Amino acid sequence: MSAITQNLYIEQGTDYSVVVNVSNTSGGVFDLTGATAASVIKSPTGTLIESFTTSINASAGVITLSLTGATTAAASITGAAKWDLIVKLSTGKFYRLIQGDVFISPAQSTLS
């Protein structure tokens, strides 16, 4: 599997999630039973900004990445940050599924 490129646009101060559907080479559902996933956002200099919360629906081949509103409110990026999604299969093999830039749109309003 080669990583695809997908840029993320996150609105500061809001809950954010992205759903990743993983397909096999035939276009069918890729069974993620026993798999684990990790996804982070890093600054242009490589400093960790945030880690996504990940959840896997193995039989559906779906990985959900999420950040809370409190997390995105605290995130501050100058320039384009980088992100990726790495999966470790039950076989022990690692794959980077997605990579790209992250842009955070600054919030102008706040709620408490």
C-alpha positions in Angstrom: 0.0 0.0 0.0 1.2 3.4 -0.9 0.2 6.4 1.2 -2.3 8.7 -0.4 -2.1 12.5 0.2 -5.0 14.2 1.9 -4.8 17.6 3.4 -6.8 18.4 6.5 -8.6 21.7 7.2 -9.5 22.1 10.9 -11.6 24.9 12.4 -10.0 26.0 15.7 -12.2 25.4 18.8 -14.5 22.8 17.1 -14.7 19.1 17.4 -13.1 17.4 14.4 -13.2 13.9 13.0 -12.3 12.1 9.9 -13.4 8.7 8.8 -11.1 6.6 6.8 -12.5 3.6 4.8 -9.7 1.1 4.1 -10.2 -1.0 0.9 -8.3 -4.0 -0.4 -6.9 -4.1 -3.9 -10.2 -5.4 -5.3 -12.1 -2.4 -3.8 -13.7 -4.4 -1.1 -13.5 -3.9 2.7 -10.1 -4.5 4.2 -10.5 -6.5 7.4 -8.6 -4.6 10.2 -9.1 -7.3 12.9 -6.2 -7.1 15.3 -4.9 -3.8 13.8 -3.9 -0.7 15.7 -3.6 2.8 14.4 -1.8 6.0 15.3 -2.1 9.5 13.8 -0.4 12.7 14.8 0.0 16.3 13.7 3.5 17.8 13.8 4.8 21.3 13.2 6.9 22.1 10.1 9.9 21.6 12.4 8.7 18.1 13.5 7.5 19.1 17.0 4.4 17.1 18.1 1.3 19.4 18.1 -1.5 16.8 18.8 -2.3 13.1 18.6 -5.6 12.0 17.2 -7.8 9.7 19.2 -8.3 6.6 17.0 -11.0 4.0 16.9 -11.2 1.0 14.5 -14.3 -0.8 13.3 -12.3 -3.9 12.1 -15.0 -5.8 10.2 -16.1 -2.6 8.3 -12.5 -1.6 7.5 -13.1 1.8 9.1 -10.7 4.0 11.1 -12.1 7.1 12.8 -9.7 9.9 13.9 -10.9 12.6 16.2 -9.9 15.7 18.1 -12.0 17.5 20.8 -13.0 21.2 20.6 -10.7 21.8 23.6 -7.8 20.2 21.7 -8.3 22.2 18.5 -8.8 25.4 20.5 -5.3 24.9 22.0 -3.7 24.0 18.7 -1.6 26.7 17.1 0.2 26.3 13.8 2.3 28.7 11.9 2.6 27.4 8.4 1.5 24.0 7.2 1.8 21.3 9.7 2.1 17.6 8.7 0.0 14.6 9.6 -0.1 10.9 8.8 -2.0 7.7 9.6 0.0 4.6 10.4 -1.6 1.2 10.8 0.0 -1.9 12.3 -1.8 -5.1 11.1 -2.1 -8.3 13.1 0.6 -9.7 10.9 3.1 -7.2 12.4 3.4 -5.2 9.2 3.2 -1.4 9.3 1.6 0.8 6.6 1.3 4.5 6.3 -2.1 4.9 4.7 -2.5 8.7 4.4 -0.2 11.7 4.7 -0.7 15.4 4.1 -0.6 19.0 5.4 -2.8 20.4 8.2 -4.2 23.9 8.2 -6.0 25.3 11.2 -8.5 28.1 10.6 -8.2 30.5 13.7 -11.4 30.9 15.7 -12.8 34.4 16.0 -15.6 33.6 18.4 -15.7 31.5 21.6 -18.3 29.7 23.7 -18.1 28.7 27.3 
